[in-house]
Amino acid sequence: MDDHDEDWGKKPSPAALAWLIGEALRANGIEVQQTKEKFGSIRVYVTTPNTHEARRAYREVYHEARAACPELTDALFSTADYREWLFDTEAQLDEHIARIVSKGGQHSLDAWDPRFRLARALILGENTDSFNQQEDATDGEEE
């Protein structure tokens, strides 16, 4: 048996899983700025997915990564850019919201409300196209 065979069947490290997630997100059209392991957490920095399909793909990639490496779930989900999109149930999202409000009060709830509404729609399997950010087609052009 050579050295390569000894590594067969091992679960990926946090750094390897970050890279794999980044590649899966890129394959789904999501712009990824950086992937890395930092203090045991998995960091995948992305540009905000701005379509329903991209948001659904983001959620799916993270859930598939959790299924493949359940022992890295905390490292994976705790530092996700859009963590609120990853909850399995509305009750879990509500617990997350309560933690944020307990730390920052009503103003934090108001500030986070659009992200929470989008997250709830994703959890429920609803179309989130109404949350798309509109870009002005004339930006940078003079009329």
C-alpha positions, 0 to 999 in steps of 0.5 A: 500500500502506498501513501496515497492509499492511506488517505483514501476514505478520509473526510476532508479537512476544513480547508479542503471542504471550504475549497470544495464548497467554493468550487460547487458554488462557482459551478452554480454561478455564484461569485466566490471571492475567497475560501479558507479555513480560519481557526477551525472554521470554514470560510467561503466569502461570496458575492450576494446571490441575487437570483432565486436559483442562486440562493437555492443553489447556495443553500443546497451546496451547504446542505450537501456539504453537511451531509457529506461531512456531518462532523464539520457542520458547526465549522461550516454553518457557524461562519457562512455568509448567509447562515440564516438561509441554512436553517432546516426549519422556521423554528430554528430561524426564529431561535436565531432571530431571538438571539440576535434581538437579545444582543442588539434589541429591536433596531437589530431586528429592523435592520435584519428583517429583509434577510430574515424574510428572505431566509423564511421564504427559502426555508418554506421553498417559496420563490425569492425572486421578489428579493432580487436587487435591481441594478440600474442599467444606466449606471456609469452611462451618461444619457 
